[in-house]
Amino acid sequence: MPRTDTDTWDLASSVGATATMVAAARALATKAATPLIKDQFAEPLVRAVGVEFFTRWVSGDLVAADVDEGESGWRLEHMPTTMAARTRFFDTFVQDAIWAGIRQAVILASGLDTRAYRLAWPPDMTVFEIDQPQVLAFKSAQVAKLGATSKADLRTVAVDLRQNWPKALIEAGLDTSQPTAWTAEGLFDYLPPVAQDLLLDNVTVLSAPGSRLASEALPDMSPQESQRFEDMIRRATARWRHHGLELELADLGYRGDRNNVASYLEKLGWETVGATMSQLLAANGLARIPHNPDSVSLADNIYYTSVLRR
């Protein structure tokens, strides 16, 4: 079902289900013979959500290669590897920010992200998680059942990013006079292009000099490339439906011309460097994703690290 400006979701539906899919991929990455990441909470959280397709996947009862469509550039089979590299990128970003003396972090659209619980935060660190109220309530309850606690001062901010989240974040205690480490992981494509700009504007307004931002974005695409990408996603999810998962990824994102993230941030006073998923895979000694000349793939996603200099 296409998105609306007032739609909501839980972790088994719409955008929320993508968070569960990513957590399932992290769970499988954790089980690798030589794991790049360790997320001990991912599999229990996926099981608690209860989407059969994902629970079968993490159990090994569903083999991704049997689900995927031909030589598609978007394959479920690739997700554990790419999510391992993506998770390592954002984990390293946070750790670098801590070593630089930053003592507050904001995880935008936190979903089933468990950094607040699994990273070794300094005791004087404050971590803010922002997401839909029902998403945060579910995760908090399930993590408590697992007996997990955060080493940081964890503050959940239950607000939709399409609403006045800056006001809610400040009310939760964000100190705008001090540098902040921001993460925007798997987020931009689920925002309209104008909303992406507004989010970056707001992050900039709330950030003191020296703040850092880690973000992920699709590469710039022509209308023709964008259509081929959408067609590829629809073919992939059509096969998922044969295995019981009713999730049309192509309807969850927003098409249209977007500002390039690095260029837009530069105008706002940020210095930005980027790396593709292919580069992250190579840097971590992980298997490459075959390049598909007909469309972009997971290997083409770009991961940005930005520092505010103004």
C-alpha positions, -999 to 999 in steps of 0.1 A, spaced: 0 0 0 14 34 -10 25 57 19 5 86 32 15 116 53 -2 102 84 5 65 81 18 46 111 33 12 116 45 -14 140 74 -38 136 54 -63 115 40 -39 89 50 -12 64 83 6 72 85 -12 106 88 -45 89 120 -33 71 135 -28 106 127 -64 114 142 -76 81 174 -57 89 175 -71 124 171 -106 109 201 -99 87 221 -88 117 211 -120 135 224 -141 106 256 -120 103 262 -126 140 260 -164 133 287 -162 106 318 -184 109 339 -153 115 314 -126 124 322 -90 118 295 -79 142 279 -93 173 242 -84 180 230 -109 205 196 -91 208 187 -93 171 174 -128 169 153 -126 201 138 -94 189 129 -108 154 113 -138 171 93 -115 194 79 -95 164 67 -129 151 67 -124 113 70 -160 101 91 -152 70 118 -136 92 117 -162 120 121 -189 94 150 -170 78 169 -166 111 162 -202 120 177 -215 87 144 -230 76 142 -205 48 172 -203 24 175 -168 9 190 -181 -23 159 -202 -29 137 -170 -25 158 -146 -46 150 -137 -82 177 -148 -108 207 -125 -110 189 -95 -94 211 -68 -79 188 -68 -49 190 -102 -32 180 -113 3 210 -136 2 233 -105 2 217 -88 32 236 -105 61 269 -95 46 258 -59 37 242 -54 70 274 -66 88 294 -40 69 267 -13 74 265 -21 111 303 -19 115 303 14 97 278 30 121 294 13 152 328 26 143 313 61 137 299 62 172 331 49 187 351 75 169 327 102 181 331 90 217 370 90 214 367 126 201 349 136 234 313 137 222 289 127 249 255 127 234 242 107 205 209 107 186 197 76 167 171 88 142 145 62 133 161 37 157 137 7 149 153 -25 162 187 -10 164 204 -22 196 235 0 198 222 16 230 224 -18 247 254 -36 231 280 -8 228 304 0 256 292 36 262 310 59 287 290 63 319 286 101 311 270 94 277 234 103 268 218 84 240 185 94 224 164 70 203 137 85 181 110 65 165 73 58 163 58 53 198 47 17 193 81 8 179 100 21 209 75 7 234 78 -28 219 116 -28 218 119 -14 253 96 -41 267 114 -69 248 149 -58 257 138 -56 293 127 -92 291 161 -101 279 176 -85 310 196 -59 289 204 -25 302 223 4 286 256 17 299 245 51 287 217 74 299 192 61 274 162 84 266 135 73 241 118 100 222 85 87 209 77 109 180 72 105 142 100 122 123 73 139 102 62 157 134 80 183 156 107 159 167 133 187 174 110 201 201 105 166 216 143 160 215 151 192 233 124 184 259 141 150 264 173 168 273 194 174 242 220 200 249 224 220 217 254 238 230 274 206 230 285 185 200 262 156 191 268 124 171 238 117 148 230 85 129 205 83 100 207 46 90 183 32 64 162 63 67 163 88 38 145 67 12 115 65 35 112 102 36 99 125 8 127 144 -8 116 177 8 114 159 42 150 147 38 161 183 33 141 194 63 156 167 85 191 177 76 182 214 82 169 205 117 199 184 125 221 213 116 201 238 137 204 215 167 241 208 163 270 226 179 303 229 159 321 197 160 290 176 158 291 145 135 265 128 113 266 93 98 241 87 71 232 63 43 218 72 9 209 57 -24 232 69 -53 219 96 -76 198 80 -103 183 92 -135 145 87 -140 153 57 -161 176 42 -135 151 49 -108 124 30 -127 147 0 -133 156 0 -96 119 0 -87 111 -28 -112 139 -49 -97 126 -44 -62 91 -54 -73 103 -86 -89 122 -95 -57 92 -89 -34 68 -107 -57 89 -138 -49 87 -131 -12 49 -132 -14 51 -168 -26 68 -176 7 43 -157 28 57 -122 32 34 -94 21 58 -65 20 60 -43 -11 93 -24 -6 88 -3 -37 57 13 -22 75 23 11 100 47 -4 94 80 -20 105 87 -56 113 120 -71 144 142 -74 165 144 -42 193 167 -33 226 149 -31 233 144 6 269 155 5 263 186 -16 233 196 6 253 192 38 282 212 24 259 242 19 249 238 56 285 239 68 293 202 70 324 185 56 315 151 42 333 120 29 315 90 15 321 54 7 300 29 -12 289 -4 2 313 -21 -23 342 -2 -6 329 -11 29 328 -48 20 363 -47 6 377 -28 36 362 -54 59 374 -84 39 338 -94 30 326 -110 -3 318 -85 -30 283 -82 -45 283 -89 -82 277 -57 -101 245 -55 -122 250 -31 -152 213 -28 -157 205 -13 -123 219 -1 -90 222 -27 -62 229 -28 -25 266 -25 -34 260 11 -46 245 26 -14 267 54 -1 277 59 35 286 94 46 305 107 75 300 145 81 315 170 106 300 204 112 326 231 109 305 263 112 
